[in-house]
Amino acid sequence: MMMTVTGTTRVLGIIGSPVGHSLSPVMQNAAIAALGIDYIYVPFPVEPEYLARAVEGLRRLGVWGFNVTIPHKTAVIQFLDRISPDADRCGAVNTVCREGDLMIGHNTDATGFLHSLAKDLAFAPRGASVMLLGAGGAAQAAISALSAAGAARIVIANRTVPKARILAERFAGLFPLVDYAVSSLEETDLNRHGAGADLLVNTTSVGMNGTNFEYDSFLESCAKCLVYDMVYTPAETPLLAAARRLGLACANGAGMLVAQGEAAFRLWTGKEPPPSVMQDALFRKLEQSTKS
């Protein structure tokens, strides 16, 4: 169905830096077209130094809602009027909704992440040990989701160890029954802290442009470890390629992207996205990108 933009069209979007790689517009516009509703979803590239002005501009322009991606998921909170309990617990916002003149922050990453773990890896966090790479907004959503779902131990590995320690201390106050630990990204530290992990999660953008950590030694020490990479372009990141070489079950972030996008769509429109429409649009686009 062809979309027609009029003076009454409600504008949705996504802010980030970079944002050109995002496939959220593909998914959201597919669902909008399938329902025939008067919305459109567009990308807004926003550099970190312009974030405050961008949020205020979106407010004044009457933008109905927007997603937030790297690197703004935490920084955007200070420019919003209120955040939901889920976003507060995560310490990060990935979805903003308008209520009158107010901008309200939500987090649909956490539920999207758990949905994808269950669907794509048949993984349930209760009682599990998890090694998590990164300490940004996506990491905070993952830690919150895993903790609330009953994970026994979560190791937060980050280039800047003090940043990981701050997260561990904050979540320990929220979930005292979970054992939190921190690690650097050095191979020896990963091997020491991650021994016996049931799940490895990459929440960073590493892998998006062919960049890579040194994973092989750690993965070899985790014979039964499941691997989840939140990066979804390319479909097979260096981490996932390494996992497959070692025969480890793994998945990229496409399932999480779809699930969090469907949840955001419900918040903005009050409607249920048609089943599989977002997923099918995403996979078609990923397949086209692979062929090109």
C-alpha positions in Angstrom: 0.0 0.0 0.0 1.4 3.4 -1.0 1.7 5.9 1.9 0.4 9.4 1.5 1.7 12.2 3.8 -0.8 14.9 4.6 -1.1 17.8 7.0 -2.6 15.4 9.5 0.0 12.7 9.3 1.5 11.8 12.6 5.3 11.7 12.4 7.3 9.0 14.2 11.1 8.5 14.0 14.4 7.4 15.4 17.3 9.5 16.6 20.9 8.3 16.8 24.4 8.7 15.6 24.8 7.0 13.3 21.3 6.3 12.3 21.5 5.6 8.5 22.0 1.8 9.2 18.8 1.5 11.2 16.2 -0.8 9.8 13.5 0.5 12.2 12.0 2.7 9.4 11.6 -0.4 7.2 9.7 -2.3 9.9 7.6 0.5 11.3 6.5 1.8 7.9 5.6 -1.7 6.8 3.3 -2.1 9.8 1.8 1.4 9.2 1.1 0.6 5.6 -0.4 -2.8 6.5 -2.9 -1.1 8.8 -3.5 1.9 6.6 -3.1 4.4 9.4 -2.0 8.0 9.0 1.5 7.8 10.3 5.0 7.9 8.9 8.4 6.9 10.5 11.6 8.6 9.5 15.3 8.6 10.7 16.7 11.7 12.4 20.6 11.8 12.6 21.5 13.6 15.8 25.0 14.2 17.0 25.5 14.0 20.7 26.3 17.7 21.1 22.9 18.5 19.6 20.8 16.1 21.5 19.1 18.6 23.8 18.2 20.9 20.9 17.0 17.9 18.8 14.6 16.7 21.5 13.2 20.2 22.0 12.8 20.5 18.2 10.9 17.3 18.0 8.7 18.4 20.8 7.9 21.8 19.2 7.4 20.2 15.7 4.7 18.0 17.2 6.5 14.7 16.4 4.2 12.0 17.8 7.0 9.7 19.1 10.5 8.4 18.4 12.9 5.7 19.1 16.3 6.3 20.6 19.4 4.4 19.6 23.2 4.6 20.2 24.6 6.7 21.7 21.6 8.6 23.2 19.7 6.0 25.3 21.0 7.2 28.6 21.7 10.8 27.8 18.2 11.5 26.5 16.6 11.0 29.9 17.6 14.4 31.2 15.7 16.1 28.3 12.4 14.3 28.9 9.6 15.2 31.1 9.1 11.8 32.7 10.2 8.2 32.3 8.3 5.0 32.9 9.2 2.6 35.8 10.7 0.2 33.2 12.9 2.9 31.8 13.9 4.0 35.3 14.9 0.5 36.3 16.9 0.1 33.1 18.5 3.5 33.3 17.9 3.9 29.6 15.2 5.0 27.1 14.7 3.6 23.6 11.1 4.8 23.0 9.6 8.3 23.6 5.8 9.0 23.5 4.0 12.3 23.4 1.3 13.0 26.1 0.0 16.5 25.3 3.1 18.6 25.3 5.1 16.2 27.5 7.7 13.7 26.3 7.6 10.4 28.2 10.4 7.9 28.0 9.9 4.1 27.9 12.1 1.1 27.4 10.9 -1.7 25.1 14.4 -3.1 24.7 14.2 -5.2 27.9 11.0 -7.0 26.9 12.2 -7.3 23.3 15.5 -8.9 24.5 13.8 -11.5 26.6 11.3 -12.3 23.8 14.1 -12.9 21.4 16.2 -15.0 23.8 13.2 -17.3 24.3 12.2 -17.5 20.7 15.6 -17.6 19.0 17.7 -19.5 21.6 15.0 -21.2 23.8 16.8 -19.5 26.7 15.3 -18.8 30.1 17.4 -16.6 32.4 16.2 -18.1 35.7 19.3 -19.5 37.6 21.6 -18.8 34.7 25.1 -17.2 34.6 25.5 -14.5 31.9 28.6 -12.7 30.6 27.6 -9.3 29.1 29.8 -7.1 26.9 29.3 -3.4 27.2 27.9 -0.9 29.7 25.8 1.5 27.7 22.0 1.9 27.4 21.5 -1.4 25.6 23.5 -3.2 28.3 21.4 -1.6 31.1 18.2 -2.8 29.5 19.7 -6.3 29.2 20.9 -6.4 32.8 17.5 -5.2 34.0 15.7 -7.8 31.9 18.0 -10.7 33.0 17.9 -9.7 36.6 14.1 -9.4 36.7 13.8 -12.8 35.0 15.9 -14.5 37.7 19.4 -14.7 36.4 21.8 -15.9 39.2 25.0 -14.2 38.1 25.8 -11.4 35.6 29.3 -10.4 34.7 29.5 -6.9 33.1 32.6 -6.6 30.9 33.6 -3.2 29.5 36.6 -1.4 28.2 36.1 1.1 31.1 35.9 -1.1 34.2 34.8 1.7 36.6 31.7 2.3 34.3 30.9 -1.4 34.6 31.3 -1.3 38.4 28.9 1.6 38.6 26.2 -0.5 36.8 26.9 -3.5 39.0 26.5 -1.5 42.2 23.3 0.2 41.0 21.7 -3.1 39.9 22.8 -4.8 43.1 20.7 -2.3 45.0 17.7 -3.2 42.8 18.2 -7.0 42.7 20.0 -8.1 45.8 19.6 -11.8 45.0 21.7 -11.5 41.8 25.5 -11.9 41.9 27.1 -9.1 39.9 30.7 -9.0 38.8 32.8 -6.8 36.5 35.5 -7.5 34.1 37.7 -5.8 31.5 37.6 -6.9 27.9 41.1 -8.4 28.2 41.2 -12.1 27.2 42.5 -13.3 30.5 39.8 -11.4 32.5 37.0 -12.6 30.2 38.2 -16.2 30.6 38.5 -15.9 34.4 35.2 -14.1 35.1 33.2 -15.8 32.4 34.0 -19.4 33.2 30.9 -21.5 33.2 28.7 -18.8 31.6 25.4 -20.1 30.1 25.0 -17.1 27.8 27.3 -14.5 26.3 25.6 -11.2 25.2 27.2 -8.5 23.1 25.4 -5.2 23.7 28.0 -3.0 22.0 28.2 -1.8 18.4 31.4 -3.8 17.9 30.8 -6.1 14.9 28.7 -3.6 13.0 31.5 -2.5 10.8 33.6 -5.6 10.8 35.3 -4.6 14.1 35.9 -7.3 16.6 36.9 -8.4 20.0 39.1 -11.4 20.6 36.4 -14.0 21.4 37.8 -17.4 20.4 39.6 -18.2 23.6 36.6 -17.3 25.8 34.2 -19.2 23.6 36.4 -22.3 23.6 36.2 -22.3 27.4 32.4 -22.2 27.3 31.5 -25.4 25.7 27.8 -25.0 26.2 27.5 -21.3 26.1 24.8 -19.7 24.0 25.8 -16.5 22.2 23.6 -13.5 21.5 24.8 -10.5 19.5 22.5 -7.4 19.6 24.1 -6.3 16.3 21.9 -7.3 13.4 23.8 -5.8 10.4 25.7 -7.7 9.2 23.5 -10.7 9.9 26.6 -12.7 10.9 29.0 -10.6 13.0 32.5 -11.8 13.8 31.2 -13.0 17.2 28.5 -15.1 15.6 30.9 -16.5 13.0 33.3 -17.5 15.8 30.4 -19.1 17.7 29.3 -21.1 14.7 32.9 -22.4 14.1 32.8 -23.8 17.6 29.3 -25.3 17.2 27.7 -23.0 19.7 24.0 -22.0 19.3 23.8 -18.3 18.5 21.5 -15.5 17.3 21.8 -11.9 16.2 19.7 -9.0 17.4 17.0 -9.1 14.6 14.5 -10.8 16.8 15.0 -8.3 19.6 14.7 -5.4 17.0 11.3 -6.8 15.9 10.0 -7.4 19.4 11.0 -4.0 20.7 9.6 -2.3 17.6 6.3 -4.0 17.9 6.1 -2.9 21.6 6.9 0.7 20.6 4.3 0.6 17.8 1.6 -0.4 20.4 2.6 2.5 22.6 2.5 5.1 19.8 -0.6 3.9 18.0 -2.6 1.9 20.5 -2.9 -0.7 17.8 -1.5 -4.2 17.4 1.0 -4.5 14.6 -0.1 -7.2 12.1 1.6 -10.6 12.9 5.0 -11.1 11.1 4.7 -7.9 9.1 7.7 -6.2 10.8 9.7 -9.4 10.8 9.1 -10.1 7.1 10.0 -6.5 6.1 13.2 -6.7 8.2 14.3 -10.0 6.8 13.6 -8.9 3.2 15.7 -5.9 3.7 18.5 -7.9 5.3 18.4 -10.4 2.4 18.7 -7.5 -0.1 21.6 -6.0 1.8 23.4 -9.4 1.8 22.9 -9.8 -2.0 24.2 -6.3 -2.7 
